[in-house]
Amino acid sequence: MPVNSQHPQYAEHIDDWKMMADALAGERSIKNGGTLYLPKTAGIKEAEAAAADEGGLTPEQARQLYLDYKDRAIYPLWVKDSLRTMMGLVAKQELEIQLPPALRALEQNATPDGFDLKALWLRIVSALLTKGRAPIVGDFDGNSEPYIAEYSAESGINWTEGLNNGRRDLTLAVFEESRDTDDGDEFQPVTETVYRVFALRDGQAVVRLLREDGSAIEEDETLGRQSGDNLQAIAFLPVVYIGTTDNNPDVDEIPLLTMAQAALKSYQLSADYYTSLHYTAHPQPVVAGLSDDADLRVTGPMAAWLLPEGGTANYLEFTGAGIEATRKAMEDQKNAALEVGACVLDVGAESGEARKARQDDQHSTLYGIVKQAAAGIEQMCRYLAEWRGLNPDTVTVSCEPTFSRTDVDAAMLQILSNLRLAGEVPRQVVYEALRKAQLTDLSDDQLDALNEGGDGLTDEA
């Protein structure tokens, strides 16, 4: 098999990861996706076919029909805005870190670009919310200082698990990377795609850097610590696939995927909605009874038509009977997005059996994701400790989220505000969604007061 072979789970989820990346990038990236995200209507396809057969429109005019259709569409930034709100909650949490002296440099300088361990943790939480997966790799630099490199979900193309000393461990991990070549310069670099391969060979961890054709770029490196003239190789791969539910290599669900799908559907509906409004506002003039050589090209308040005797002029208006149905469908997508935000923002403000019962069918909540990200970093730090010959039990990286009910309500109301700014959502529907998710038991009037800056504790009439 070639080095760029993809794991079946990777191939199954790569389109979702790309869509999430475009959703975070915003409307420009979504619109650059063209028909991938906004299919052409039957009428546009017919116009293009007619133009190809030398019909009434030129090919450029037919092409412009789709560009105008796409330009009128609006992609709502529900995912981006909701992620920012959730990360604001997470940033307030404290990360408990206990490391042996040889690894304490990680606390202030954990990543290849010089960020500390908490910054890495925040990056991982963000990746889990939007991709459901955050692969990390541990290593030591030229000064024997530890660091942890984060990879995107899209870059971890292949992996294999197998038996290692009686345990089921990771035996292969392949990452796709971009590497500068000698063909570029400081102003315009030229890159090539390469593959970093971690594998267990005869019980020893080996890393290779290969081109797409499988040829080696560097010599194979056995990972381990130097002891005199001997290398004590490690018997595990320093790779952790952090997920939303656990830290095994299997691909987990994407918490905000349903919200992104709702935003995409709203984008598609908005193209129809605003095109319908456009045609409603611009009726088509119809003139009959003119001579064959008559040429009417200008309409509007500054133009007058002189018709011959028996000539008629009318306007063909688009009634827009389906506009309200389209608007209602867009509203339904906003409500669906709100429910997703409510479910993911189930941060465990209550404790014990009440939270457990409510989370039985909601694995990927913000509360769980925060803890899972810390657990993944802890696992990697333990790998680095073992690599150095230290006791991995001396490593602790954990977080017990202390989200307050006030924080939860404020965050949900911020998400609500973002959605309402994108278009009016009936407050009764929104508040019922909050109560359905069991994030609040406040009445509509109390939630109104909270949303307007009060304490939400006013007595009901």
C-alpha positions in Angstrom: 0.0 0.0 0.0 1.3 3.5 -0.8 2.2 5.8 2.1 -0.7 8.1 1.3 -3.3 5.4 1.9 -6.2 6.5 4.0 -7.8 4.8 6.9 -11.5 3.9 6.2 -12.7 6.1 9.1 -10.6 9.0 7.7 -12.1 8.7 4.3 -15.6 8.6 5.8 -15.1 11.8 7.8 -12.8 14.0 5.7 -15.6 15.8 4.0 -17.2 16.7 7.3 -13.8 18.1 8.6 -13.4 20.2 5.5 -16.9 21.5 5.8 -16.3 22.4 9.4 -13.1 24.2 8.4 -15.0 26.2 5.8 -17.8 26.9 8.3 -15.2 28.5 10.7 -13.5 30.4 7.9 -16.9 32.0 7.1 -19.0 33.0 4.1 -16.1 33.6 1.7 -14.9 30.0 2.0 -18.4 28.6 1.8 -19.1 30.6 -1.4 -15.7 29.6 -2.9 -17.0 26.0 -2.6 -19.4 26.8 -5.4 -21.8 24.0 -6.2 -20.4 21.8 -3.4 -22.4 23.9 -0.9 -24.9 25.6 -3.2 -26.2 23.4 -6.0 -27.5 25.0 -9.2 -31.3 25.3 -9.6 -33.0 23.4 -12.4 -33.6 26.7 -14.2 -30.0 27.7 -14.1 -28.9 24.3 -15.4 -31.5 24.6 -18.2 -30.2 28.1 -19.1 -26.6 26.9 -19.2 -27.6 24.0 -21.4 -29.5 26.3 -23.8 -26.5 28.7 -23.9 -24.3 25.7 -24.9 -26.7 25.0 -27.7 -26.5 28.6 -28.9 -29.8 29.7 -27.3 -30.9 33.1 -26.2 -28.2 33.6 -23.5 -24.5 33.7 -24.1 -22.4 31.2 -22.0 -21.2 34.2 -19.9 -24.7 35.4 -19.2 -25.8 31.9 -18.2 -22.8 31.6 -15.9 -23.7 35.0 -14.4 -27.1 33.6 -13.4 -25.5 31.2 -10.9 -23.0 33.9 -9.6 -25.9 36.2 -8.9 -27.9 33.4 -7.2 -24.9 32.7 -5.0 -24.1 36.3 -4.3 -27.6 36.9 -2.9 -27.2 33.9 -0.4 -26.1 34.6 3.2 -24.1 32.1 5.2 -24.8 32.6 8.9 -21.8 32.4 11.2 -23.5 30.3 13.9 -20.6 27.9 14.3 -17.9 30.5 14.6 -19.9 32.7 17.0 -21.0 29.7 19.2 -17.4 28.4 19.3 -16.2 31.8 20.5 -18.8 31.9 23.2 -18.0 28.4 24.4 -14.2 29.0 24.3 -14.8 32.1 26.5 -16.3 29.8 29.1 -13.4 27.3 28.8 -10.7 30.0 29.1 -11.9 30.8 32.6 -11.2 27.3 33.8 -8.1 26.3 35.7 -5.8 23.5 34.5 -4.1 21.5 37.2 -0.6 20.7 36.2 2.0 18.6 38.1 5.1 17.6 36.2 8.5 16.2 37.2 11.4 18.7 37.0 12.7 17.3 33.7 9.3 18.1 32.0 8.4 21.4 33.7 9.5 23.4 30.7 6.3 22.3 29.1 4.3 24.5 31.5 5.6 27.7 29.8 6.8 26.3 26.4 4.8 23.3 25.3 4.4 23.7 21.6 6.8 24.1 18.6 5.6 27.7 18.3 6.3 28.5 21.9 2.9 28.5 23.6 2.3 27.1 27.1 0.4 24.0 28.1 -2.8 25.8 28.8 -2.8 27.4 25.4 -2.3 23.9 23.9 -5.2 22.7 26.0 -7.5 25.5 24.7 -6.5 24.7 21.1 -7.4 21.1 21.6 -10.8 21.9 23.1 -11.5 24.1 20.1 -10.4 21.3 17.7 -12.6 18.8 19.5 -15.7 21.0 19.3 -15.2 21.6 15.6 -13.6 18.4 14.4 -14.1 15.9 17.1 -10.5 14.9 17.0 -7.1 16.4 17.9 -4.0 14.3 17.3 -0.9 15.3 19.2 2.7 14.0 19.0 5.4 14.3 21.7 9.2 14.7 21.1 12.4 16.3 22.4 14.2 19.1 20.5 17.9 19.5 19.9 18.4 20.7 23.4 16.6 17.7 24.9 13.6 19.9 25.9 10.2 18.3 25.5 7.5 19.7 23.3 4.0 18.6 22.0 3.0 19.1 18.4 -0.6 19.4 17.5 -1.9 18.0 14.2 -5.2 18.7 12.5 -7.8 16.0 12.1 -7.3 16.2 8.3 -3.6 15.6 8.6 -3.8 12.2 10.4 -4.6 10.1 7.4 -3.9 6.6 8.6 -3.3 4.6 11.7 -3.2 1.0 12.9 -3.7 -0.7 16.2 -2.2 -4.1 17.2 -1.0 -6.2 20.0 2.1 -4.9 21.8 3.4 -6.9 24.8 -0.1 -8.3 25.2 -1.8 -4.9 25.0 -3.7 -3.3 22.1 -1.6 -0.3 21.3 -1.1 2.1 18.4 1.4 0.5 16.0 1.2 2.9 13.0 0.4 6.6 12.7 0.8 8.5 9.4 0.6 12.3 9.2 0.5 14.4 6.1 2.7 17.5 6.3 3.7 20.4 4.1 7.4 21.1 3.7 9.3 23.9 2.0 11.4 22.9 -1.0 14.6 24.4 -2.5 12.6 25.8 -5.5 11.1 28.7 -3.6 12.6 31.8 -2.0 11.9 33.9 1.1 9.1 35.8 -0.6 7.4 33.0 -2.4 8.0 29.6 -0.8 7.3 26.4 -2.7 6.0 23.5 -0.7 5.6 19.7 -1.2 3.5 17.2 0.6 5.4 14.7 2.7 4.4 12.0 5.2 5.7 11.5 8.7 5.3 7.9 9.6 5.5 6.5 13.2 5.7 2.8 13.5 6.7 0.0 15.8 9.5 -2.1 14.3 10.5 -5.1 16.3 9.0 -3.5 19.4 10.8 -0.2 18.9 9.4 3.2 17.9 10.7 4.4 14.6 9.9 7.6 12.7 10.3 8.1 8.9 9.8 11.1 6.6 8.7 10.0 3.1 7.7 11.6 -0.1 4.5 10.6 -1.8 6.3 8.0 -3.9 7.6 6.4 -0.7 11.2 7.5 -1.1 12.9 8.6 2.1 13.7 12.2 2.8 15.7 11.5 6.0 17.2 8.4 7.5 14.9 6.4 9.8 15.1 7.5 13.4 14.6 5.2 16.3 13.0 7.0 19.2 14.5 6.6 22.7 16.9 8.1 25.2 20.7 7.9 25.0 22.4 6.0 27.8 26.2 6.2 27.1 26.8 4.6 23.7 23.5 2.8 23.8 20.0 3.9 22.8 17.2 2.7 25.0 14.4 2.7 22.5 10.8 3.3 23.6 8.3 0.6 22.9 5.3 2.8 22.2 4.4 5.5 19.7 4.4 9.0 21.3 1.0 9.8 19.6 -2.3 10.4 21.2 -5.6 10.9 19.2 -7.7 13.0 21.6 -11.4 12.6 20.9 -14.6 13.9 22.3 -15.5 10.6 24.1 -12.1 8.9 24.6 -8.5 8.9 23.5 -8.3 5.9 21.3 -7.6 6.3 17.5 -11.2 5.8 16.4 -12.9 8.9 15.0 -15.4 10.4 17.4 -18.5 12.5 16.6 -18.2 16.3 15.9 -20.2 18.2 18.5 -21.0 21.2 16.3 -21.5 19.3 13.0 -25.3 19.5 13.2 -25.1 23.2 13.8 -22.8 23.6 10.7 -25.3 21.5 8.7 -28.1 23.7 9.8 -26.2 26.8 8.8 -25.4 25.3 5.4 -29.1 24.4 4.8 -30.0 28.0 5.9 -27.4 29.3 3.3 -29.0 27.2 0.6 -32.5 28.3 1.5 -31.4 32.0 1.7 -30.3 31.8 -1.9 -33.9 30.9 -2.9 -35.4 33.4 -0.4 -33.4 36.4 -1.5 -33.6 35.5 -5.2 -37.4 35.4 -4.8 -37.4 38.8 -3.1 -35.2 40.1 -5.9 -37.6 39.0 -8.6 -40.6 40.2 -6.6 -39.0 43.7 -6.5 -38.2 43.7 -10.2 -41.2 42.8 -12.3 -40.6 41.9 -16.0 -42.0 44.4 -18.5 -43.9 42.8 -21.4 -44.5 44.9 -24.6 -46.7 43.7 -27.5 -47.6 45.3 -30.9 -44.2 46.7 -31.8 -42.7 46.6 -35.2 -40.0 44.0 -35.8 -37.3 46.6 -35.9 -38.3 48.3 -32.6 -35.7 48.1 -29.9 -36.7 48.8 -26.2 -33.8 48.4 -23.9 -34.4 50.9 -21.1 -37.0 50.9 -18.4 -37.5 52.9 -15.3 -38.9 56.3 -14.1 -36.5 58.2 -16.5 -37.7 56.3 -19.6 -40.9 56.7 -21.7 -42.1 54.2 -24.3 -43.9 55.3 -27.4 -46.2 52.5 -28.5 -48.0 52.3 -31.9 -51.8 52.1 -32.0 -52.9 48.8 -30.7 -49.7 48.3 -28.7 -49.8 47.2 -25.1 -47.4 47.3 -22.2 -47.7 45.2 -19.0 -45.6 44.0 -16.1 -45.2 40.3 -15.4 -44.9 40.1 -11.7 -43.4 37.3 -9.6 -46.0 36.7 -6.8 -43.6 34.9 -4.5 -46.2 32.5 -3.1 -43.4 30.3 -1.7 -41.4 33.0 0.0 -43.1 32.6 3.4 -42.5 28.8 3.3 -38.8 29.4 2.5 -38.5 31.9 5.4 -40.2 29.4 7.8 -37.7 26.7 6.7 -34.8 29.1 7.4 -36.3 29.8 10.8 -36.5 26.0 11.5 -32.7 25.8 10.7 -32.0 28.5 13.3 -34.0 26.7 15.9 -32.1 23.4 15.1 -28.8 25.2 15.5 -29.9 26.6 18.8 -30.8 23.2 20.1 -27.4 21.9 19.1 -25.8 24.8 21.1 -27.9 24.0 24.1 -26.9 20.3 24.0 -23.2 20.9 23.6 -23.3 23.6 26.3 -24.6 21.0 28.8 -21.6 21.8 31.0 -22.7 20.0 34.1 -23.8 22.9 36.2 -25.6 20.5 38.4 -24.0 17.4 39.9 -24.5 13.8 40.6 -27.4 11.7 39.3 -29.2 14.6 37.8 -26.4 15.4 35.4 -25.6 11.7 34.8 -29.2 10.9 33.8 -29.2 13.9 31.4 -25.9 13.1 29.8 -26.6 9.4 29.1 -27.3 10.2 25.5 -25.1 13.3 25.2 -21.5 12.3 25.2 -19.9 15.3 23.5 -20.8 18.0 25.9 -18.5 20.9 26.7 -18.1 19.6 30.2 -16.8 16.2 29.0 -14.7 17.7 26.2 -12.8 20.0 28.6 -12.0 17.0 30.8 -11.1 14.8 27.8 -8.7 17.4 26.4 -6.8 17.5 29.7 -6.7 13.7 29.9 -5.2 13.5 26.4 -2.4 16.0 27.4 -1.8 14.0 30.6 -1.4 10.8 28.6 1.1 12.5 26.3 3.1 13.9 29.3 3.2 10.5 30.8 4.6 9.2 27.5 7.3 11.9 27.6 8.1 11.0 31.2 8.5 7.3 30.4 10.6 8.3 27.4 12.9 10.1 29.8 13.0 7.2 32.2 10.8 8.9 34.8 7.9 7.6 36.7 4.8 8.5 34.6 2.7 8.4 37.8 4.3 11.7 38.8 2.4 13.4 36.0 -1.0 15.1 36.5 -2.8 17.2 34.0 -6.5 17.6 34.8 -9.4 20.0 34.8 -12.6 19.8 36.9 -14.8 22.4 35.2 -16.5 24.8 37.6 -19.1 26.3 35.2 -21.7 28.2 37.2 -25.4 28.3 36.3 -24.9 32.0 35.7 -22.1 31.3 33.2 -24.2 28.7 31.4 -27.2 31.0 31.1 -25.1 33.9 30.0 -23.4 31.8 27.3 -26.6 30.4 26.0 -28.1 33.8 25.8 -25.0 34.9 23.9 -25.6 32.1 21.4 -29.2 33.1 21.3 -28.2 36.7 20.6 -25.9 35.6 17.7 -28.8 33.6 16.2 -31.3 36.4 16.5 -28.8 38.9 15.0 -28.7 36.6 12.0 -32.5 36.7 11.7 -35.5 37.0 14.0 -36.2 33.8 16.0 -39.5 33.8 18.0 -38.5 34.1 21.6 -41.1 31.5 22.7 -39.4 28.9 20.4 -36.0 29.8 21.7 -36.9 29.8 25.4 -38.7 26.5 25.0 -35.5 25.0 23.4 -33.5 26.1 26.5 -36.0 24.5 28.8 -36.1 21.4 26.7 -32.3 21.1 27.0 -32.8 21.5 30.8 -30.4 24.4 30.9 -33.0 26.6 32.6 -36.3 26.5 34.3 -36.9 30.2 34.1 -40.1 31.5 32.6 -40.3 33.6 29.4 -40.6 36.8 31.4 -37.6 35.9 33.6 -35.5 35.1 30.6 -36.5 38.4 29.0 -35.3 40.2 32.1 -32.0 38.3 32.0 -31.5 39.0 28.4 -32.1 42.7 28.9 -29.5 42.9 31.7 -31.6 42.1 34.8 -31.1 39.2 37.2 -33.9 37.1 35.8 -35.3 36.6 39.3 -38.3 38.9 39.0 -41.5 37.3 40.3 -44.1 36.2 37.7 -47.3 38.0 37.7 
